[in-house]
Amino acid sequence: MQIPSFPETNHPLVKSLFEQTDQELLNLFQRYPDSGRYFTAIFARYHPIVYTLIQHSAKSPVQADYLFALTWQQIYYEMRELSLEQPITEKEALSLQNWLINMTAFCINRISVPPAEAIHYSIKETSPPLWCYLQQALDKLPPVLRVVLLMARTFHWSETRIAAYLQAEGENISIVQVSNLLQQSYQMLEEKLDPDIRDIYLEDGRN
């Protein structure tokens, strides 16, 4: 399995941070949670190491990609409170690279990856950093918009099938209303994404 390429690593917002140290990037990520460029820059720097570790443990490329995304999602949440100042021993301080390797090993050993045919994630469509911020934005959507969007994008259900499902669940929603809800959900989801992420992934950095 080859390491995937990620166009966002060449985006100007990300490339402008290449001279920053790991500690500086971590500090900026924690200090400015609404700016996605810092997490994306860390991803750009370390995704080859993480993917190399994961690909040796996965049974298929689809499972490797999914575990890779889940690992970066775990990294995203854990890194919010990470401090590298406390040494592992008196002689060795914890580096971001060592921490990422440890987190990757943790995810490999603890996350149960489903069979390839049950995985709906595509790394070509949604890079791990974008996936993290999309999940964050999804959590901010009203429940009905979130459900309709997930059915359409994750399970590729038609508007007719979505309407039938919602009606079976007691929701009086027509096919036309489903279409309107989908448009609302796309618009609101984009609005709730961090401006940096919109710039990197939805403008010049669109995958």
Secondary structure, DSSP 8 states (H G I E B T S, - for coil): ------GGGGSHHHHTTTTS-HHHHHHHHHH-TT-THHHHHHHHHHHHHHHHHHHTT-SSHHHHHHHHHHHHHHHHHHGGG----SBSSSS-B--HHHHHHHHHHHHHHH-----GGG----TTTS-HHHHHHHHHHHTTS-HHHHHHHHHHHTS---HHHHHHHHHHTT----HHHHHHHHHHHHHHHHHHS-HHHHHHHHSTT--
